[in-house]
Amino acid sequence: MTLRLTAVQPSAPDLVMGRVIRLLRRLPPLFLGIVVAPTIIACLYYLFIASPIYISQAQFVVRAASAPQAPTGLGAVLQGVGLGPAETDSFAVQDYIMSRDAISSLETHERLRDALAAPGSDFLSRFPHPFERPSFENLALAYPRFVNVTYNSSTGISTLQVKAFRPQDAQQIASALLEGSEKIVNRLNERADQDAVAETQTEIAEAETQLTRAEQSLTAFRNRERLIDPTRSSSVNLELLGKLQGDIAALRAERAGIAAAAPKSPDLPGLDSRIRAYEQQADAQQAQMAGETGSLAPMIGEYERLTLERDFADKELATAATAADEARLEARRKRLYLERIVNPNLPDAAVEPHRIQALITIIVSLLLAYGTIALVLAGFREHRQ
C-alpha cells in the first residue's frame, strides 16, 4: 500500500499576511519606528476608537439702537486701528463666552462636565483625559477645545461653535452661552443708564434742596411780616395815595373858587379841615410805603430777593430735569442689543473627527520627519567616515 503526501495550500489571507511580514522585514527599523508604528496606532484610533463629535453653530451681532455718529478724536484713532465701538462691544461678549464665569454658569445650569464626558466618548477627546484631575482649572484649560467664538471685522458678525459628543448637548450649551451673553449686554446697558443719569440726578437733588430752602425762606418772611405779597400791598397803597392826592387837589380847587367868590364864606373852614385831614392821610400812606421803620420799601426789597432766589432755584431744577431726560434719551439711543442672526442648530450628523484627512496629514508628517531624520543620520555617518 502506497501513501501519498498532499501539500496544504495556504489561504489567501495567509499569503497576504506573509507578504506583509516579509515587506516589513525588508524595511529599515528607523522607518518602522517613525512611520509604520505611529501610522498603525493612528489608524486604530481614528477608525475604531475616535468618538463622533457634533458641532452646533450660531451667529449673532452686537449693535446699537441707532446708527453711530462719525467718531472723532481718540475714537477715530481707535477705529483706524480696528478698535471701533462695535468691535469693542462684540469683543466684550466674546470675552464672556470664553470666561470662567461662563464656565461656572454652564456647570451650574447645563451640567457641562457631563456633556464633555458623555458615555461612549473616547479617552483622548473627553474631559478629563486619563490620569487628569477633574479640577476647575483643568476644565478651564480644556474648555477652548469645545467652545470657540470668532469675529468677522468686515461684517461685524460673531460666530459661535460648540462641540459635544451628543447633538443635544452642543445645542443646549450654545443656547445657554447666547442667553448669558444677552444678560451681559443688558447689564452693560443698565450700567450705561446709571452712569448717564447719575450726575444729572445729583444736580436735580441739589436744585430741589436749593428750591426748598428758597421757599422756606419766603414762607418765613411772609409769616414774620404778615404779608403775602408786599408788592401787591404797595400797589394798593399807591392807588390809595393817588386817590387821596386827587381828592386833595379837587378840594383845593374848590376852596380856591369859593375864596375867590366869597372870601368870608362859612364853607372855607370846613374845606380847610377836610384838606388837612386828606393831607395827613396822604402823609401816613407815604410813610407806610417808604421813609419810616416798618415801611414797605425794605420789605419789597427783601421779598424780591427771596422771590428771585426761588425763581432761580426753580429754573435750575427745570434745567436739571431737562438734562436728565436728555441723558436718558441719549443712553437709550446708545443702548446695545444682541441680535441672533442664526440660532444654535441641532446637528443631525457628526462633523468631526475628519478621519481620512487626519490620517493623510499624519502619514505625510511622519514621512517628512523620517526623511529629515534619515538625512541627518546619513550626513552624520558620512562625517564620521
Residue pairs with C-beta under 8 A, 6 or more apart in sequence:
10 18
24 32
24 36
27 36
30 370
30 373
30 374
30 377
31 370
34 366
34 369
34 370
34 373
35 363
35 366
35 367
35 370
38 362
38 366
39 359
39 362
39 363
39 366
42 358
42 359
42 362
42 363
43 359
45 122
45 124
46 353
46 355
46 358
46 359
47 355
49 122
49 124
50 122
50 124
50 125
50 353
50 355
51 120
51 121
51 122
51 125
51 126
51 165
52 165
52 350
52 352
52 353
53 125
53 163
53 164
53 165
53 350
53 351
53 352
53 353
54 163
54 164
54 165
54 166
54 167
54 169
54 170
54 347
54 349
54 350
54 351
55 161
55 162
55 163
55 170
55 347
55 351
55 352
56 161
56 162
56 164
56 167
56 170
56 171
56 173
56 174
56 344
56 345
56 346
56 347
57 159
57 160
57 161
57 162
57 174
57 342
57 344
57 345
58 159
58 160
58 174
58 175
58 178
58 340
58 342
58 343
58 344
58 345
59 157
59 158
59 159
59 160
59 340
59 341
59 342
60 93
60 157
60 158
60 160
60 178
60 181
60 338
60 339
60 340
60 341
60 342
61 90
61 156
61 157
61 158
61 338
61 339
61 341
62 86
62 89
62 90
62 93
62 156
62 158
62 185
62 336
62 337
62 338
62 339
63 86
63 156
63 336
63 337
63 339
64 85
64 86
64 333
64 334
64 335
64 336
64 337
65 332
65 333
65 334
65 335
65 336
65 337
66 333
66 334
68 85
68 86
70 76
71 78
71 79
71 84
71 85
75 84
75 85
78 84
79 85
82 153
86 156
87 151
87 153
87 156
89 185
89 188
89 336
90 151
90 156
90 158
91 151
92 184
92 188
93 158
93 181
93 184
93 185
93 338
94 149
94 151
94 158
96 102
96 180
96 181
96 184
97 147
97 149
97 160
97 177
97 180
97 181
98 143
98 144
98 147
98 149
100 136
100 140
102 177
102 180
103 112
103 136
103 139
103 140
103 143
105 176
105 180
106 112
106 173
106 176
106 177
107 113
107 139
109 176
110 172
110 173
110 176
112 139
112 173
113 127
113 134
113 139
115 164
115 165
115 166
115 169
115 172
115 173
116 126
116 127
116 139
116 142
116 146
116 164
116 165
117 126
117 127
117 128
118 126
118 164
118 165
118 166
118 169
120 165
121 165
123 129
123 130
125 165
126 165
127 134
127 138
127 139
127 142
127 145
127 146
128 134
128 138
128 142
132 138
145 163
146 162
146 163
146 164
146 173
147 160
147 161
147 162
147 163
147 173
147 177
148 160
148 161
149 158
149 159
149 160
149 161
150 158
150 159
151 157
151 158
151 159
152 158
152 159
157 341
160 174
160 177
160 178
160 344
162 170
162 171
162 173
162 174
162 177
162 344
163 170
163 352
164 170
164 173
167 346
167 347
167 348
168 346
170 344
170 347
171 344
171 345
171 346
171 347
174 344
175 343
175 344
178 338
178 340
178 344
181 338
182 338
185 336
185 337
185 338
188 336
189 331
189 335
189 336
192 331
192 334
192 335
193 328
193 331
196 327
196 328
196 330
196 331
197 324
197 327
197 328
197 331
199 327
200 320
200 323
200 324
200 327
201 324
203 320
203 323
203 324
204 317
204 320
204 321
204 324
206 320
207 313
207 316
207 317
207 319
207 320
208 317
210 313
210 316
210 317
211 310
211 313
211 314
211 316
211 317
213 313
214 306
214 309
214 310
214 312
214 313
215 310
217 306
217 309
218 303
218 306
218 307
218 310
221 302
221 303
221 306
222 228
225 299
227 233
227 299
227 303
229 303
230 296
230 299
230 300
230 303
231 300
231 303
231 304
233 296
234 289
234 296
234 300
237 285
237 288
237 289
237 296
238 289
240 285
241 282
241 285
241 286
241 289
244 278
244 281
244 282
244 285
245 282
247 278
248 275
248 278
248 279
248 282
251 271
251 274
251 275
251 278
252 275
254 271
255 268
255 271
255 272
255 275
258 265
258 267
258 268
258 271
259 265
259 268
287 295
288 295
288 296
289 295
289 296
289 297
290 296
290 297
291 297
